[in-house]
C-alpha cells in the first residue's frame, strides 16, 4: 500500500497517525590546518555518480541504471545493492561482520530529490536493507523502522529471509571472541559504509547509504548511516553529502546536514567537506587521531568534493562514461 493510500485509509478508519521522527542520540585542541582546494566554477557534465571508497562495481551499476533511462533514486539503490550482495564485502549486507553476539544487523537510508526519505535500523535477515529503506519511504507514513518491526515490514513487502552470517564471517567472529577486544581499526580493509550520491541530467539529486556498522559492536548499536542528516542528507536546491567512518563522531556534528548547509552558505563541496571534518577534530578532547571519518559531497553544478581525517580515504566517480577513483585529501598530514 502506497504512503498516500496508507494515510487516507487510516484516516477513514478513524485511526490517528502521528507522523514524525525523532532523530536523537544524536589532550588539547590541535591546531587547524587550512589547505584549500579550489573547485571549478564550470558546470560539470551530467549525469554523474559518486560513492565513498573504491566501489567500481557499484558506481558502474548506478551508471548503467541511468543509461536504462531510470532515475537517480533507482541509480543509488541499484548501486548500493551490488555491495550488499557481495559476500566478499564484510561491512555491508550479506556476509557482513556480526555484532559481538554473532548477529548481522544492517542500517540503511535513502533520500530522493523531493526531500522524502526512508530508513531502517538494526535490520536482520534481509540482504538488501537499502531497498527496504526505500519501501519505508514510499509505502508507509514513516521515515524510520527499527529491529523486528523493520524485519516484519520487509517480509510483508516480499523480501525473503536469509542467513547473513557466512562461514568466513562466523569464523572471524569466533576468532575475535577469544580475546573479545574492541579496537576500531582506521580504514579497516580501506572501506566500510557505502554512501552514494547521483545527479541526473536535469540536476536532480538523490542519495543512499548502507552498512552493517562496526564489526563486533555492542548489540543494539546504531551508527550514523541510517540517520537522516548525519549519514546522509539531500537538499535538491543546494546539493548532497554522505559520511563514512566512525558514526558516533558523525552524529555528534550532524555531519552530512552540516556539509549541505555550508554549501548553502556559498562554500564549494570540497570546502564544505573540509570544514565538517574540522568541526570534528577541533572539538575539546577529540580523540581524532584514533578514528576515521570521511565525507563526499556534490552540488547542483555537479561539482564534487571529499575530505577525511586520515589518509587512504577515496571517492569513486562515474561520469562521461568513465569510472574513476581518487584519493581524498585529508586533515592529518605526515610529519616531514
C-alpha positions as CSV (number, residue, x, y, z in Angstrom):
1,X,0.0,0.0,0.0
2,X,1.4,3.4,-1.0
3,X,2.1,6.1,1.5
4,X,-0.8,8.3,0.3
5,X,-3.3,5.5,0.4
6,X,-2.0,4.3,3.7
7,X,-2.7,7.7,5.3
8,X,-6.1,8.0,3.6
9,X,-7.3,4.6,4.6
10,X,-6.1,5.1,8.2
11,X,-7.9,8.4,8.4
12,X,-11.2,6.8,7.1
13,X,-11.0,4.1,9.7
14,X,-10.6,6.7,12.5
15,X,-7.0,5.8,13.3
16,X,-4.9,8.9,14.1
17,X,-1.4,8.8,12.7
18,X,1.2,10.7,14.4
19,X,3.7,11.1,11.6
20,X,7.1,12.2,12.8
21,X,10.6,11.0,13.6
22,X,12.8,11.9,16.5
23,X,16.4,11.5,15.4
24,X,18.1,11.8,18.8
25,X,21.3,10.3,20.0
26,X,22.0,12.4,18.1
27,X,44.6,16.5,25.4
28,X,44.2,19.8,24.0
29,X,42.8,21.3,20.8
30,X,45.0,20.6,17.9
31,X,46.0,23.5,15.6
32,X,43.8,23.6,12.4
33,X,45.5,23.4,9.1
34,X,43.6,25.1,6.3
35,X,44.7,23.8,2.9
36,X,42.2,24.9,0.3
37,X,41.4,23.1,-2.9
38,X,39.8,25.3,-5.5
39,X,36.7,23.9,-7.2
40,X,35.9,24.5,-10.8
41,X,33.2,27.1,-11.5
42,X,32.1,25.4,-14.6
43,X,29.0,23.2,-14.6
44,X,30.0,19.5,-14.7
45,X,28.8,17.0,-17.2
46,X,25.6,15.3,-16.1
47,X,24.6,12.7,-15.1
48,X,27.2,11.6,-12.6
49,X,27.5,9.2,-9.7
50,X,29.9,9.3,-6.7
51,X,30.4,6.9,-3.9
52,X,32.6,6.5,-0.8
53,X,35.7,4.3,-1.1
54,X,36.7,2.3,-4.1
55,X,33.5,0.6,-5.2
56,X,33.8,0.5,-9.1
57,X,31.2,-2.3,-9.5
58,X,28.6,-0.2,-7.5
59,X,29.2,3.0,-9.5
60,X,29.1,1.1,-12.7
61,X,25.8,-0.4,-11.9
62,X,24.4,3.0,-10.9
63,X,25.7,4.4,-14.3
64,X,24.1,1.6,-16.2
65,X,20.8,2.3,-14.4
66,X,21.0,5.8,-15.7
67,X,21.7,4.6,-19.2
68,X,18.5,2.5,-19.0
69,X,16.5,5.7,-18.6
70,X,15.9,5.2,-14.9
71,X,16.0,7.8,-12.1
72,X,18.8,9.0,-9.8
73,X,16.9,7.2,-7.0
74,X,17.0,3.9,-8.9
75,X,20.7,4.5,-9.6
76,X,21.7,4.9,-6.0
77,X,19.5,1.9,-4.9
78,X,20.9,-0.4,-7.6
79,X,24.4,0.7,-6.9
80,X,24.2,0.0,-3.2
81,X,22.6,-3.3,-3.8
82,X,25.8,-4.5,-5.6
83,X,27.8,-4.2,-2.4
84,X,25.0,-5.5,-0.2
85,X,25.1,-8.8,-2.2
86,X,28.9,-9.0,-2.4
87,X,29.9,-11.8,0.1
88,X,33.5,-10.5,-0.1
89,X,32.4,-7.2,1.4
90,X,32.4,-7.8,5.1
91,X,31.0,-4.4,6.0
92,X,27.7,-4.3,4.0
93,X,24.8,-6.6,3.6
94,X,25.2,-10.4,3.2
95,X,28.4,-11.7,4.6
96,X,29.0,-8.7,6.9
97,X,30.7,-8.9,10.2
98,X,28.3,-9.5,13.1
99,X,27.9,-7.8,16.4
100,X,29.6,-9.3,19.4
101,X,26.7,-11.7,19.9
102,X,27.0,-13.1,16.4
103,X,24.1,-11.3,14.8
104,X,24.5,-9.4,11.5
105,X,22.5,-6.2,11.8
106,X,22.1,-3.7,9.0
107,X,21.5,0.1,8.9
108,X,20.4,2.0,5.8
109,X,18.7,5.1,4.5
110,X,17.7,6.6,1.2
111,X,16.6,10.1,0.2
112,X,15.1,11.5,-3.0
113,X,15.2,14.9,-4.7
114,X,11.8,15.9,-3.2
115,X,13.1,15.6,0.4
116,X,11.4,12.3,1.1
117,X,13.4,9.7,3.0
118,X,13.3,6.3,4.4
119,X,15.4,4.4,6.9
120,X,15.9,1.0,8.6
121,X,18.0,0.4,11.7
122,X,19.1,-2.9,13.3
123,X,17.6,-4.9,10.5
124,X,18.3,-8.6,10.5
125,X,17.9,-11.5,8.0
126,X,17.4,-9.2,4.9
127,X,20.3,-8.6,2.4
128,X,19.0,-5.5,0.7
129,X,18.4,-3.1,3.5
130,X,18.6,-0.2,1.1
131,X,15.5,-1.5,-0.8
132,X,13.6,-1.9,2.5
133,X,14.5,1.7,3.3
134,X,13.1,2.8,0.0
135,X,9.9,0.8,0.7
136,X,9.6,2.6,4.1
137,X,9.9,5.9,2.3
138,X,7.4,5.1,-0.5
139,X,4.9,2.8,1.1
140,X,4.5,4.0,4.7
141,X,3.8,7.3,6.5
142,X,7.0,6.9,8.5
143,X,10.7,7.7,8.0
144,X,12.3,5.1,10.1
145,X,11.6,1.5,11.1
146,X,13.7,-0.5,13.5
147,X,14.6,-4.0,14.5
148,X,11.8,-6.6,14.4
149,X,9.3,-4.1,13.1
150,X,11.5,-3.3,10.1
151,X,12.1,-7.0,9.5
152,X,8.4,-7.8,9.7
153,X,7.7,-5.0,7.2
154,X,10.3,-6.4,4.9
155,X,8.6,-9.8,4.8
156,X,5.2,-8.2,4.2
157,X,6.8,-6.3,1.3
158,X,8.0,-9.5,-0.3
159,X,11.6,-9.7,0.9
160,X,12.9,-13.2,1.7
161,X,14.5,-14.3,5.0
162,X,18.2,-15.1,4.6
163,X,21.0,-16.1,7.0
164,X,23.5,-13.2,6.6
165,X,26.3,-14.8,8.6
166,X,28.6,-16.6,6.2
167,X,31.1,-19.3,7.2
168,X,34.0,-16.9,6.8
169,X,32.4,-14.2,8.9
170,X,31.4,-16.7,11.5
171,X,35.0,-18.0,11.7
172,X,36.4,-14.4,12.1
173,X,33.9,-13.7,14.8
174,X,34.8,-16.9,16.7
175,X,38.4,-15.9,16.5
176,X,37.6,-12.5,17.8
177,X,35.8,-13.9,20.8
178,X,39.0,-15.5,22.1
179,X,40.1,-12.1,23.4
180,X,36.9,-10.0,22.7
181,X,38.9,-6.9,22.3
182,X,37.1,-4.0,20.7
183,X,39.5,-1.6,19.0
184,X,38.2,0.1,15.9
185,X,40.8,0.0,13.2
186,X,41.2,3.0,11.0
187,X,40.3,2.2,7.3
188,X,39.9,-1.5,8.0
189,X,40.0,-3.1,4.6
190,X,40.1,0.5,3.3
191,X,36.3,0.7,3.3
192,X,33.2,0.3,5.4
193,X,29.9,2.0,4.7
194,X,29.0,2.6,1.1
195,X,27.4,6.0,0.6
196,X,26.3,7.0,-2.9
197,X,25.1,10.3,-4.5
198,X,23.7,10.6,-8.0
199,X,22.8,13.6,-10.1
200,X,20.6,13.1,-13.2
201,X,20.8,15.0,-16.4
202,X,18.3,17.6,-15.1
203,X,20.4,18.2,-12.0
204,X,18.1,16.4,-9.6
205,X,20.0,14.7,-6.7
206,X,19.3,11.5,-4.7
207,X,21.4,9.6,-2.2
208,X,21.7,6.4,-0.3
209,X,23.8,4.9,2.5
210,X,24.0,1.3,3.7
211,X,26.2,-0.6,6.2
212,X,26.5,-3.4,8.8
213,X,28.2,-0.9,11.1
214,X,31.2,-1.6,13.3
215,X,32.4,-5.2,13.4
216,X,31.7,-6.8,16.8
217,X,29.8,-3.8,18.1
218,X,27.6,-4.0,21.1
219,X,24.2,-5.5,20.4
220,X,21.7,-2.7,19.6
221,X,24.4,-0.2,18.5
222,X,23.3,2.1,15.6
223,X,25.7,4.4,13.8
224,X,25.2,7.4,11.6
225,X,24.4,5.6,8.4
226,X,20.6,5.4,8.8
227,X,20.2,8.8,10.4
228,X,19.0,11.5,8.0
229,X,21.2,14.5,8.4
230,X,24.1,12.5,9.9
231,X,25.0,9.7,7.5
232,X,23.2,11.2,4.5
233,X,21.4,14.5,3.6
234,X,20.0,15.7,0.3
235,X,18.7,19.2,-0.5
236,X,17.9,19.4,-4.1
237,X,18.2,23.2,-4.2
238,X,21.8,23.0,-2.9
239,X,23.4,19.6,-3.0
240,X,24.0,16.4,-1.0
241,X,26.5,14.8,1.2
242,X,27.2,11.4,2.7
243,X,29.5,10.2,5.5
244,X,31.6,7.2,6.3
245,X,33.8,6.2,9.2
246,X,33.1,6.2,13.0
247,X,29.4,7.0,13.1
248,X,29.4,8.3,16.7
249,X,31.5,11.2,15.7
250,X,29.4,12.0,12.6
251,X,26.2,12.0,14.7
252,X,27.7,14.5,17.2
253,X,28.1,17.1,14.5
254,X,25.1,16.1,12.3
255,X,27.8,15.9,9.6
256,X,26.0,15.5,6.3
257,X,23.5,18.1,7.0
258,X,26.3,20.4,8.1
259,X,28.1,19.9,4.7
260,X,25.0,20.8,2.8
261,X,24.3,23.8,4.9
262,X,27.9,25.0,4.4
263,X,27.3,24.7,0.6
264,X,24.2,26.7,1.1
265,X,26.3,29.5,2.6
266,X,28.4,29.5,-0.6
267,X,31.2,27.0,0.1
268,X,32.2,24.5,-2.6
269,X,31.7,20.8,-1.9
270,X,35.4,20.5,-1.2
271,X,35.4,23.4,1.2
272,X,32.3,22.2,2.9
273,X,33.7,18.7,3.5
274,X,36.9,20.2,4.9
275,X,35.0,22.4,7.3
276,X,32.9,19.5,8.5
277,X,36.0,17.4,9.3
278,X,37.5,20.4,11.2
279,X,34.4,20.6,13.3
280,X,35.1,17.1,14.5
281,X,38.8,17.4,15.1
282,X,38.6,20.7,16.8
283,X,36.1,19.5,19.5
284,X,37.5,19.6,23.0
285,X,39.2,16.4,23.9
286,X,38.7,15.0,20.4
287,X,40.5,11.6,20.0
288,X,40.5,12.1,16.2
289,X,44.0,10.5,15.8
290,X,42.4,7.2,16.6
291,X,39.4,7.1,14.3
292,X,38.5,7.9,10.7
293,X,35.7,10.0,9.3
294,X,35.3,10.9,5.6
295,X,32.7,12.9,3.6
296,X,31.9,13.2,0.0
297,X,29.6,15.9,-1.5
298,X,28.1,17.2,-4.7
299,X,26.3,20.4,-5.5
300,X,23.8,21.4,-8.2
301,X,26.5,22.3,-10.6
302,X,27.8,18.8,-10.4
303,X,31.0,19.9,-8.6
304,X,32.2,17.3,-6.1
305,X,34.4,17.2,-3.0
306,X,35.8,14.8,-0.5
307,X,37.9,15.0,2.7
308,X,38.8,12.8,5.6
309,X,40.7,12.9,8.9
310,X,43.3,10.3,7.8
311,X,44.8,9.3,4.5
312,X,43.6,6.4,2.4
313,X,40.0,7.5,2.1
314,X,38.9,7.7,-1.6
315,X,35.9,8.6,-3.7
316,X,34.7,6.7,-6.7
317,X,33.1,8.6,-9.6
318,X,31.3,7.6,-12.8
319,X,30.9,10.5,-15.3
320,X,31.2,10.9,-19.0
321,X,31.2,7.1,-19.4
322,X,34.4,6.8,-17.3
323,X,34.8,5.1,-13.8
324,X,37.5,6.7,-11.7
325,X,38.7,6.5,-8.1
326,X,40.7,9.3,-6.5
327,X,42.4,9.5,-3.1
328,X,40.9,12.2,-1.0
329,X,42.8,15.0,0.7
330,X,43.0,14.6,4.4
331,X,43.5,16.5,7.7
332,X,46.3,14.7,9.4
333,X,49.5,15.2,7.3
334,X,52.5,13.1,7.6
335,X,55.3,14.7,9.5
336,X,58.2,15.8,7.4
